[in-house]
Amino acid sequence: RELPSLYLQLSKSRLTTLVVLTALAGYGFAPDHASLTCLAALTVGTFMCSASANACNQVMEAPFDSQMDRCKQRVMVRHLLSPLHGITFSVTAGVTGVTLLYTLVSLLRGTEPEPSF
C-alpha cells in the first residue's frame, strides 16, 4: 500500500503533472487531433518519461539532497527505497513511456499524414 505513494514521490508527481499539461497544450494546438488513444498514450507516455527522469535524478542526487534542508524528506535520502529499486523503477518507467510514445503517438506527430486515395 505504501509503495505506490513512494513511487509518486520518487517521480515528483506534481512536477511531472506540469510536464504532462505542457505536452497536452501542444497536442491541443495540433491542426489534426488524432484520437483518444493518441491522447491517452501521450498523457501516460509523457508522465512515465518525466517520472523516469525525476526518479533517476533523485537516485543520483541523494548524497547532495541529504545535505539540503528542503530535500531531506525525499524518498532516497530517507532510504525508503534502495538505489537499485529506484533505478529499476526509473528504467521501467522510461522504457514504458518511450514505447508508448513511439508506438501510439509516433516520432514525428507533427508531420503531414499520408494522403489516402
C-alpha positions, -999 to 999 in steps of 0.1 A, spaced: 0 0 0 29 24 7 48 15 -25 26 35 -49 29 65 -27 67 62 -27 67 59 -65 47 91 -68 71 109 -45 101 94 -64 86 106 -97 79 141 -83 43 137 -94 34 174 -91 63 184 -114 55 155 -137 19 166 -139 30 201 -151 52 184 -178 22 164 -189 0 195 -190 26 212 -212 25 183 -236 -13 183 -237 -13 220 -245 9 213 -275 -14 185 -285 -43 209 -282 -27 233 -307 -21 205 -333 -40 210 -365 -55 175 -365 -64 157 -334 -56 120 -339 -77 101 -314 -85 95 -278 -60 66 -279 -32 90 -291 -42 115 -263 -41 88 -237 -8 75 -249 6 110 -249 -5 116 -214 7 83 -199 39 82 -220 49 117 -211 41 110 -174 62 79 -174 92 96 -192 91 125 -168 87 102 -138 117 82 -150 139 113 -153 129 126 -119 134 92 -102 169 88 -118 178 123 -106 167 115 -71 188 83 -70 219 101 -84 215 132 -62 207 115 -29 241 123 -13 237 160 -22 200 161 -13 208 148 22 227 180 29 199 204 20 171 210 44 144 213 17 154 179 3 159 158 34 124 143 33 129 127 -2 125 90 -6 161 82 -15 175 104 12 154 87 39 164 53 25 127 42 20 138 25 -13 171 11 -22 191 27 -50 186 -5 -71 148 -3 -65 149 34 -76 169 28 -107 147 -2 -116 116 20 -113 133 47 -134 143 23 -162 109 6 -162 90 39 -164 114 52 -191 111 22 -213 73 21 -209 69 58 -216 92 58 -247 75 26 -260 40 42 -256 51 74 -273 69 57 -301 42 31 -309 10 51 -303 19 87 -307 48 84 -333 82 100 -336 70 128 -359 35 136 -348 36 170 -364 42 157 -399 15 157 -425 -5 125 -427 0 103 -457 -27 110 -484 -53 83 -487 -65 76 -522 
